[in-house]
């Protein structure tokens, strides 16, 4: 009703002004009979009221549809009224919806094609990297060590590209099942073995064989990112990266603790933003600012909580919480 009144308010004002002008013309022309003025006002108001009542009855459901929240898409296309305006709007909405669906399907096809290309490209790149690994393993020449290190960096970069692309279709690429935390963490440490040795950092895994509900593949990616960051920012200090566990009645908390350079207070609240590298990123040029962002995104989708705390110059601690 309110929308109807707002829509017809200019018409009401215009009619009132029109009646006033007509009566003023009568008055100026010498017709000063009060009964005629009252009768004219009555007729004008009656005609206007009848018209408004007819319009409201004819378009009542149309105005209600514009003011009531739509719960289903089909409800938006139901015209309900037989008035030309209601029918025209219904047809317009249907056309717009069809255009939207066509555009949506086109974008989805492009996204799927992009993901397929990324998958194929990453797997094609892994083949020459595997060949490089075999060649460097056959020779103990120290000069090949730098090649192995660069090969590891390429592998990690390709892994990040692949998982970043898969994040767009996460709902189709994860499976929640019982996962043993200790096994996943040990695999992540083993994959970063050369990184530990190169940076003179030592892993310590204090996680027990605890079972949590998660996706093993994505969880391994999370710990890979956290361990890589912990080692990179502890390089050359002869310190260790400690992975520990705390069990409460409601959750299991796994902490990845390093004793490296730490993060400044101004940067700490932005470390989960994409492409944010902060002060440490300007020192360690290899930082992309995507690792912790992807960790946060994956944790949110899996229903795990991730928090970070740090003291500059003393180290950084990342806590992953798994609900029981």
N, C-alpha and C positions, 0 to 999 in steps of 0.2 A: 504493500500500500504506500509506503514512504517513497519508494522509487517511482511509483505511478504519479504521485503528487509532484515530486521534483521534476519529472519529465513534462508534466502538463502545466506547471506553474507559469511559464511565460504565456501560454494560451489563456489562462485565467486572467492574468494581469492585462493582457491585450484586450480581452472582452470587456473587462471593467472599464478600461480607458475608453474603449469604443462607445460603450453605453453612456459614459459621462459626457463625451463629446456630442453625441446625438441629443441628449437632454439639454446640454448647454445651447445647442443650436435652436431647439424648441423654445427655450427660455428667452433667448435674445430676439427671437422672431415674434414674441408677444404671447406665447402660450404659457400662462402662469397657473394653469389649473393643477392643483396638487394631486388630485385623484388620477389624472392622466400621467403625471410623472411617476407616481407609485405603481400604477398599472404597467407602465413601460418597463420599469425596473423589475417588476415581478416576472413579466414575460421573458425578459432577457436572462434573468437568473434561472428561470425554469428551463429554458432551451439549453443553456449552458450545462445545467445539472443533468438533464436527460442525456445530453451528448457524452458527458464525462462518465455517467453510470454505464452507458452502453459500451464505451471504450474500455472501461475497467472490466466489465463482465466478459467482453470479447477477448481481452488480452491478459486476464488475471493470471492464468497459468504461465504465460510467457514472462510476466514480471516476476512471478515467484521463482521461476527457473533461473532468472538472472541474479536473484538474491540468495538462493539456497546453495550450499556447498555440494558440488558434484562428487559422488563416491565412485562412480564407474564412468568410463569413457563413453559408453553408449547413451548414458543419461543426457549428455551434453547435446546429442543429436536429436533427441525427442522434442518435436515442436509443440505437441499437445494442442495448440490452438490452430485454427484454420485461417487466421488472418494472414494477409500477404507478407507483412513484416516478419512474423514468426516463421513462416515457411522459408522466406528468403534467407533469414539468419541461419536456420537449420541447414539449408543447402550449402551456404558459405562455410559453415563449420565443418561439414563433411568434406568439402573440397580441400580446405586447409589441412584437415587431418590426413587425407590421402597424400597430399604433398609432403607433409611432415614424415609420414611412414616411408615414402619413397626415398626421401633424403636420409632418413635414419638407416634404411637398408643399404643405401649406397655407402654411407660412412662406415657401417659395420663390415661391408665387403672390403673397403679399403684397409680397415684395421686388420682384418684377417689376412689379407694379402701381405700387408707389412709384416705381421707376425711370422707368416710362413717364410718370407724372404729372410728375416732376421735369423730364424731357426736354421735355415739352410746355410746361410752365410757363416754363422758361428761354427756349425759342424764342419763346413769346408775348411775354415781356418784352423780347426783343431787337428786336421790331418797333417799339414806341414809342421805344426808345433810338435806333434808326436814324433815325426821324423827327426826334427832337431834334437828332441830329447834322446832318441836312440843313438844318434851320432855322437852327442856329447858324452853319453854314458860309456861308449866304447873306448874313449880316450880319457886318460887321467891328467891331461895337460891342464895346468892351472889357468891358462889363458881362456879355456872354454868355460870356466866358472861364471864369468860375466855374461856369457851367452845364455847359460842356464838360468841365471837370475832374470835376464830380460825376457826369456821365454816364460818364466813364472809370472812376470808382470802382465805379459800379453794374455796368458790364460785367465788371470783374475779379471782383467779388463773385459775379455770376451764373456766371462761368466756374469759380470755385472750387466752388460748389455742384454744378454739373454734373459736374465731374471727381471730386468726393468721392463722389457717388452712383454714378458709373460704376466706381469702384474696387471696389465690392462684386461686380461681375460682370466683373472685369478680364480673366479668362481668355477671355471671349467678345468682348473689345473691344480686342484688340491684335494687331499683325502685325509680326513681326520681318523687317526688310529692310535693305539697305544705305542708310545715311543720311549725307548730307554735313553735317558739324558746322557749318561756316562758314555755310551757307545757313540752317540752323535758328536759329543765334545772331543772324544779321542780321535775320531776320524778327521775333525776339523784341525786338531793340533798336528796330526800326521801329515795332512796336506800342506801345512805351513812349516814343515820341518826345516827346509832350507832357509826360510825367512827368519826363523828363530836363530839358526846358526850364524847367518850373515850378520844379524843385528846384535849378537851376543846377549840374547834374552832367553830365559829358560821357563818352560811351561810347568805348571803344577796343577794337577787336576784332583780336586778333593770332592768331586761329586760322586755320590753313591749310586748304585743301580736303580735309581728312582724311575718309575713309569709315569709319564704324563700323556695327556690326550693332545695330539698335535699332528702336523704333517712333517714327516721325517725329512723330506727333500728341502722344504722351505726352512725348517728349523736348522738344518745343516748350513744353509746359506746365511742365516742370521749369525750363527756362531763364527762362521768363516769371516764375516765382515767385522765382528767385534774383536776377534783375536788378531786379525790383520791390523786393525787400528791400534790395538794395545801394543803390539810389537813395534809397529812403525814409530809410534811416539815415545817408545822407551829405548830406542836404538842407542847402542854404545854405552849404556849405563851399567851393564852387567847385572841388571835386575831380573825379576821373574814376572810372569803373567800368571796370576792366581785365579783359578776358576773354582768357586766354592758354592755351597748349597745350604739353604736354610729352609726347614720344614715347619709350617704352622698348621693348625687344624683346618684351615681353609685354602691354603695355597703353598706351592713350592717356589722358592725364590732362588734363582741362580745368579751369582754375581761374577762378572768378569772384571778383575781389578788389575790395573797396571800401576807402576811407580815411575811414570815418565814425566813429560813436561807439563801435563795438566792442561786445563782449559780456563781461560779468564772468565770472570763473572759476567762480563758484558757479552761474551760469545755463548755462554752456556745455555741461555734460553733460546738460542737460534740454531743449535746444532742439528736439529731435526728438519730444518728448512732445506729444500732442494738447492743444490749448487752452493750452499754456504760453506766456506772454508775457514773464515776467521783469521786470527793472528797466526795460528799454527799452519794454516794453508799457505800463507805467504812465505813461511820458512821451509815447509816441506812441499815443494812444487808439485809432487805427484798427487797431491790430494785433489779429488774431484768434487767433494761436497755432496756426493750421492749415497755413500755407504750408509750413514746413519738415517738418512731420509728413507731409503728402501727398507731398512730394519724396522723403522717406526710404521711404515705403511703395511708391511707384512704382518707385524705384531697386531696391529689394529684389525686386520682382516681375519686373523686366526683367533682373536679374542684374548691375546696375551698383553700384559701391561709391561711397558719398558720405561725405565727412568734412568737418569744419568746425574751423577754428582761428581764434582771435581774440585781440587785445590791446585791452583797454578804453582808449578814447581814441585808438587808432591805426587801427583797421579790422578787417575780417573777411574771411576767405578760405574759400571753399567749393570742395572738389575733387571732381570727378566722374571716376571711373575706368572705362574701357571696355576689356574684354579683347580682345586681337587674335585 
